[in-house]
Amino acid sequence: MPNLIDLFSEYAMSNDLTGKSFIVGGTVRDIVMNQPVRDIDIAVDGDAISIGQSFAKEADATFVLLDESFNSARVVLRNEHMDICSIRKGSITDDLGERDLTINAMAIPFSKYCCMKLEEEGTDLRAAIIDPFGGMTDIRHGVIRMISAENFVSDPLRLLRVYRFACTLGFSIDPSTSAAVNNLRHLIGSSAAERISEELRHILLCDHTTPILTAMHDSGLLSEIFPNLAVLGSHDLSALWEACSCAEEILSNPAVYFGDRSGPVEEFFSVEYRRECLKLAILMAEEAVAEEIFKKLRLSRREMDYIRLIHARKKDILQLDNPDKTALMAFLRKLDNTLYALLVYIFAVDSVSPSHGSHVSSLANNLIHTYQDEYIPRMKRLPLINGYDLIDKFSLSPSSFFREILSGIELLALEGKISTREEALKAAGKMIKGKSLMSGL
């Protein structure tokens, strides 16, 4: 089955576009680095929107308008997408000069690509690369370098992209680029919140984010996004970076902390947003700070709820002093599998100033054993009864009391005190009788 770029090759040849189209940006960077090409970026000397619409129709793909003012569109086919934009300057070289970083400012003429596909299969595409700013050299040396500070001014999100690519590629940052970020950091607030959040996600999903976060803070950029960091002293900042580093260590090797219980923990964190939000929860530190940053970054509802739950329960978990089964199960019911995120958070933060000593380790061990050995198996058997049973067996009318009864039955089942439908009905009867007696008093 042909991929999207090969379909566009056929389209370009049949529509006399090969001499007017270029593979650009991240696609060329991936080719230079011998990486799988995930996203395809095309620059055309013409109306990108019209070309995108026409190509999508011919390829039986989906057309998405990205930005009418910048004449850019996206074509989606299966799990691939191609972004098509118009060359906004007089030549491809001038257009590349408008981009963010040298490693993203390279191009391959589509005419060269088509010839190689047709006549010279296996030929190295890198020989055809237009590289006016030394992107290939910077890739070879592992350096992130800006095209110009003026390009940061025209799109301040590029300030953040410096660190995104340094993190995802493992490159160092050119000193003059770091200096430009420091001078222009105040401009980041003019970028759309959604775009800032997306770049942050790329950074936070890296396995070793802490050194990049530290570099972002040193440049002043991180404090523009997380104002709470600007007021921290050196000791508190050091503790923050240590907590972030510890969290990443746990995520990379959960068996060190969770032993033979680590499999479900690893599976839980295989969902990307959970790793990203764990680090965000550490950066935000407190609930009040988090709410301010939520508004600023416009995170998704799922992300906000996850971080809120960690912050809301982090104090509760430390206040569980020799909890009985009822308290444990009630706590686990509030958390469910977010327990794993809360435990990693507590381990990471407590590693900096272990004021709670062995209590955290002992409590975590108790919680995870109870959760995996008792809570999960019992939850799978629920519900033992439902609202229709209360109506049928006890002639009750639907009311808020239903929720109270069913919640109580669920907790009894989680504690292991009941396990069958008959036992649940009997327990429900006692609750109803007790409620009736209370009402008669």
C-alpha positions in Angstrom: 0.0 0.0 0.0 1.6 3.3 -1.1 2.5 5.8 1.6 1.5 9.5 1.6 4.7 10.9 0.3 4.8 8.4 -2.7 1.2 9.3 -3.5 2.1 13.0 -3.5 5.0 12.2 -5.8 2.6 10.7 -8.3 0.3 13.7 -7.9 3.1 16.2 -8.3 4.4 14.6 -11.5 0.9 14.4 -13.0 0.2 18.1 -12.1 3.5 19.6 -13.1 4.4 20.4 -9.5 7.8 18.6 -9.0 9.8 21.7 -9.8 7.7 23.8 -7.5 7.6 21.5 -4.4 10.1 20.8 -1.7 10.3 18.4 1.2 11.2 20.6 4.2 11.6 20.9 7.9 11.4 17.9 10.2 11.1 15.4 7.4 14.5 16.4 6.1 16.0 16.4 9.6 14.7 12.8 10.1 16.3 11.7 6.7 19.6 13.2 7.7 19.5 11.5 11.1 18.4 8.1 9.5 15.3 8.3 11.6 11.8 7.0 10.6 9.9 9.7 8.9 6.8 10.3 11.0 5.4 13.5 9.7 5.8 14.9 6.2 6.3 18.7 5.6 5.9 20.0 2.0 6.5 23.6 0.8 5.0 24.5 -2.5 5.4 27.5 -4.8 1.6 28.0 -5.2 -1.6 27.9 -3.3 -1.1 25.2 -0.7 -4.7 25.1 0.3 -6.0 24.4 -3.2 -3.2 21.9 -3.8 -4.0 20.2 -0.5 -7.7 19.9 -1.4 -7.0 18.6 -4.8 -4.4 16.1 -3.6 -6.6 14.9 -0.7 -9.5 14.2 -3.2 -7.2 12.3 -5.5 -5.7 10.2 -2.7 -9.0 9.6 -1.1 -7.6 11.2 2.1 -8.9 13.8 4.6 -8.2 17.5 4.1 -7.7 19.7 7.1 -7.3 23.5 6.9 -4.5 24.5 9.3 -4.2 28.3 8.8 -5.8 30.2 6.0 -3.7 33.3 6.7 -0.5 31.3 6.3 -1.9 29.3 3.5 -1.2 25.9 5.1 -3.2 22.7 5.1 -2.9 19.1 6.3 -3.7 15.9 4.4 -4.4 12.8 6.6 -4.4 9.2 5.3 -4.6 6.3 7.8 -1.9 6.9 10.4 0.1 9.4 8.3 -0.3 13.1 7.8 1.3 15.6 5.4 1.5 19.4 6.1 1.5 21.5 3.0 2.4 25.2 3.1 3.1 27.9 0.6 6.6 29.3 0.1 6.1 32.8 1.5 9.4 34.3 0.3 10.8 34.6 -3.2 12.8 31.4 -3.1 13.0 28.2 -1.0 16.3 29.5 0.5 14.7 32.7 1.6 11.7 30.7 3.0 14.1 28.4 5.0 15.6 31.6 6.4 12.3 32.3 8.1 12.3 29.0 10.1 13.3 28.4 13.7 16.4 26.2 13.9 19.1 25.2 11.5 18.2 21.6 11.8 14.7 22.4 10.6 15.8 24.7 7.8 16.7 22.2 5.1 14.9 21.2 1.9 14.9 18.5 -0.8 13.5 19.4 -4.2 10.6 17.1 -5.1 12.1 16.8 -8.6 15.1 15.1 -7.0 13.0 12.9 -4.8 10.8 11.8 -7.8 13.9 11.0 -9.9 15.5 9.0 -7.2 12.3 7.0 -6.6 11.9 6.3 -10.4 15.5 5.8 -11.5 17.9 5.6 -8.6 16.3 3.5 -5.9 18.5 3.4 -2.9 20.3 6.6 -3.7 21.1 8.7 -0.6 18.6 11.6 -0.5 21.0 13.6 1.6 23.1 14.4 -1.5 20.1 16.5 -2.8 19.6 18.5 0.4 19.5 22.3 0.2 21.2 23.4 3.5 21.9 27.1 3.5 22.4 27.4 7.3 24.5 24.4 8.2 21.8 22.2 9.6 23.6 19.0 8.6 26.7 20.1 10.4 24.7 21.0 13.5 23.1 17.6 13.4 26.5 15.9 13.1 27.8 17.9 16.2 24.5 17.6 18.1 23.8 21.3 18.4 20.6 23.3 18.6 21.1 26.6 16.9 18.7 29.4 15.9 18.5 30.9 12.4 18.1 34.4 13.9 16.7 36.1 17.0 14.3 38.0 14.7 12.6 34.6 13.9 12.0 34.1 17.6 10.3 37.5 17.7 8.1 36.7 14.8 6.9 33.5 16.5 7.9 33.3 20.2 6.8 29.7 20.5 10.2 28.9 18.8 11.8 29.9 22.2 10.2 26.8 23.6 11.0 24.6 20.6 14.7 25.2 21.3 14.3 23.1 24.4 11.8 20.7 22.9 14.4 19.6 20.2 17.3 19.7 22.7 15.3 17.3 24.9 13.9 14.9 22.2 17.2 14.7 20.2 19.6 14.8 23.1 21.4 17.9 21.6 23.2 20.7 23.4 22.1 24.3 22.9 24.4 26.9 21.2 25.3 29.6 23.7 24.1 32.5 21.5 20.8 30.7 21.1 20.4 30.4 24.9 21.3 34.1 25.2 18.6 35.0 22.7 16.0 33.0 24.6 17.0 34.7 27.8 16.6 38.2 26.2 13.3 37.4 24.6 11.7 35.0 27.2 9.0 37.6 28.1 7.5 37.1 24.6 6.4 33.5 25.2 3.2 34.7 26.8 2.0 36.0 23.5 1.9 32.5 22.0 -1.4 30.5 22.1 -1.8 28.5 25.3 -2.6 25.4 23.4 0.7 25.6 21.4 2.7 26.2 24.6 1.1 23.1 26.2 1.8 21.0 23.1 5.5 21.8 23.2 5.7 21.2 26.9 4.2 17.7 26.4 7.0 16.9 24.0 9.5 17.9 26.6 7.9 16.2 29.6 7.5 12.9 27.8 11.2 12.6 27.4 12.8 10.1 29.8 15.4 12.6 31.1 13.6 15.9 31.3 15.2 17.4 34.4 18.4 18.8 32.8 16.3 20.5 30.1 13.9 21.9 32.7 17.0 23.2 34.6 18.3 24.9 31.4 14.9 26.4 30.7 14.8 27.8 34.2 18.4 29.2 33.9 17.3 31.0 30.7 14.2 32.5 32.6 11.8 30.8 30.1 10.4 28.2 32.5 9.4 30.9 35.1 7.5 32.7 32.4 5.3 29.6 32.1 5.4 28.6 35.8 5.5 31.8 37.8 5.7 29.9 41.1 9.3 28.9 40.2 10.4 32.5 40.1 10.0 33.0 43.8 11.8 29.8 44.9 15.2 30.1 46.5 18.2 28.0 45.5 17.5 25.4 48.1 13.9 24.9 47.1 14.8 24.8 43.4 17.4 22.2 44.1 14.8 20.1 45.9 12.4 20.5 43.0 14.9 19.3 40.4 15.9 16.4 42.7 12.2 15.4 43.0 11.8 15.5 39.2 14.9 13.5 38.7 13.8 10.9 41.3 10.4 10.6 39.6 12.1 10.0 36.2 14.3 7.4 37.8 11.2 5.5 39.2 9.4 5.7 35.9 12.5 4.3 34.1 12.9 1.4 36.6 9.8 0.9 38.7 11.0 -2.5 39.9 13.6 -0.8 42.2 10.7 0.8 44.2 7.9 -1.7 43.6 9.6 -5.0 43.2 7.4 -7.8 41.8 4.5 -5.4 42.0 6.0 -3.1 39.3 4.3 -4.7 36.2 1.0 -2.9 36.7 2.8 0.3 37.6 4.8 0.2 34.3 1.6 -0.6 32.4 -0.2 2.4 34.0 2.6 4.8 33.0 2.7 3.5 29.4 -0.2 5.9 28.9 1.7 9.0 27.9 -0.3 11.8 29.6 0.2 10.1 33.0 4.0 10.5 32.8 3.7 14.1 31.5 1.2 15.1 34.2 3.2 13.5 37.0 6.0 15.9 36.2 3.6 18.8 35.9 2.2 18.0 39.3 5.8 18.3 40.8 6.4 21.6 39.0 3.1 23.1 40.1 3.7 21.9 43.7 0.4 23.1 45.2 -3.3 23.1 44.3 -3.7 26.9 44.2 -0.7 27.2 41.9 -2.0 24.4 39.7 -5.3 26.1 39.2 -3.6 29.3 38.0 -1.5 27.4 35.6 -4.4 25.4 34.3 -6.1 28.6 33.2 -2.8 29.8 31.6 -2.0 26.6 29.7 -5.6 25.4 29.0 -4.8 21.8 29.7 -7.3 19.1 28.8 -9.9 18.1 31.4 -8.2 14.7 31.7 -4.9 16.3 32.5 -6.3 18.8 35.0 -8.3 16.1 36.9 -5.3 13.8 37.1 -3.1 16.6 38.6 -5.9 17.7 41.0 -6.3 14.2 42.3 -2.6 13.9 43.0 -2.5 17.2 44.9 -5.7 16.5 46.7 -4.7 13.1 48.0 -1.0 13.7 48.7 -1.7 15.0 52.2 -4.4 12.3 52.8 -2.0 9.5 52.2 0.5 10.7 54.7 -2.2 11.1 57.3 -3.2 7.4 57.1 -1.7 6.2 60.4 -2.0 2.5 60.8 -5.2 2.5 58.7 -7.8 -0.2 59.1 -9.3 -2.1 56.2 -12.3 0.3 55.9 -10.1 3.4 55.7 -7.7 1.7 53.2 -10.5 0.6 50.9 -12.3 4.0 51.1 -9.0 5.7 50.2 -8.3 3.3 47.3 -11.8 3.8 46.0 -11.2 7.5 45.7 -7.9 6.9 43.7 -8.3 3.6 41.8 -5.2 3.1 39.6 -4.1 6.7 40.1 -2.7 5.2 43.3 0.4 4.4 41.2 0.9 8.1 40.2 0.4 9.2 43.8 2.9 6.7 45.2 5.6 7.8 42.6 4.9 11.4 43.5 5.2 10.8 47.2 8.4 8.7 46.7 9.9 11.5 44.6 9.0 14.4 46.8 9.9 12.5 50.0 13.2 11.5 48.7 14.3 15.1 48.9 13.5 15.6 52.6 12.5 12.2 54.0 10.6 13.7 57.0 8.2 10.8 57.2 11.0 8.1 57.4 9.9 4.5 56.9 6.2 5.5 57.2 6.0 6.3 53.5 7.6 3.0 52.4 5.6 0.9 54.8 2.3 2.6 53.9 3.1 2.4 50.2 3.8 -1.3 50.5 0.5 -1.8 52.4 -1.5 0.2 49.8 -0.1 -1.5 46.7 -0.5 -5.0 48.2 -4.1 -4.2 49.3 -4.9 -2.6 45.9 -3.5 -5.5 43.7 -4.5 -8.4 45.9 -7.8 -7.4 47.3 -9.2 -4.2 45.8 -8.9 -5.1 42.1 -10.3 -8.7 42.4 -13.2 -7.5 44.5 -14.0 -4.6 42.1 -14.2 -7.0 39.2 -17.2 -8.7 41.0 -19.1 -5.5 41.5 -21.9 -4.5 41.4 -23.5 -7.2 43.6 -26.8 -5.4 43.5 -28.2 -2.3 41.7 -31.0 0.3 42.1 -33.5 -2.1 40.4 -32.9 -4.6 43.2 -33.7 -1.9 45.8 -37.0 -1.1 44.1 -37.9 -4.8 43.6 -36.9 -6.3 46.9 -37.6 -3.4 49.3 -40.3 -1.4 47.4 -38.2 1.7 47.6 -38.7 4.8 45.4 -35.6 6.2 43.7 -33.9 8.8 45.9 -30.5 10.0 47.0 -30.6 7.2 49.6 -30.0 4.8 46.7 -26.5 6.1 46.2 -25.8 5.9 49.9 -26.9 2.3 50.1 -25.1 1.2 46.9 -21.9 3.0 48.0 -22.1 1.3 51.4 -22.6 -2.1 49.8 -19.7 -1.5 47.5 -17.4 -0.6 50.4 -18.5 -3.7 52.4 -17.6 -5.9 49.3 -14.2 -4.2 49.0 -13.5 -4.9 52.6 -14.3 -8.5 52.0 -17.2 -8.5 54.4 -19.7 -9.6 51.8 -19.2 -11.3 48.4 -22.5 -12.6 47.1 -25.8 -11.0 45.9 -27.6 -12.6 48.9 -25.2 -11.1 51.4 -25.5 -7.7 49.7 -29.3 -7.7 49.8 -29.2 -8.7 53.5 -26.8 -5.8 54.2 -29.0 -3.4 52.2 -31.9 -4.5 54.3 -30.1 -3.7 57.5 -29.1 -0.2 56.1 -32.7 0.5 55.1 -34.0 -0.7 58.5 -31.4 1.5 60.3 -32.4 4.5 58.2 -36.1 3.9 59.0 -35.4 3.7 62.7 -33.3 6.9 62.5 -36.2 8.7 60.6 -38.7 7.6 63.3 -36.7 9.1 66.1 
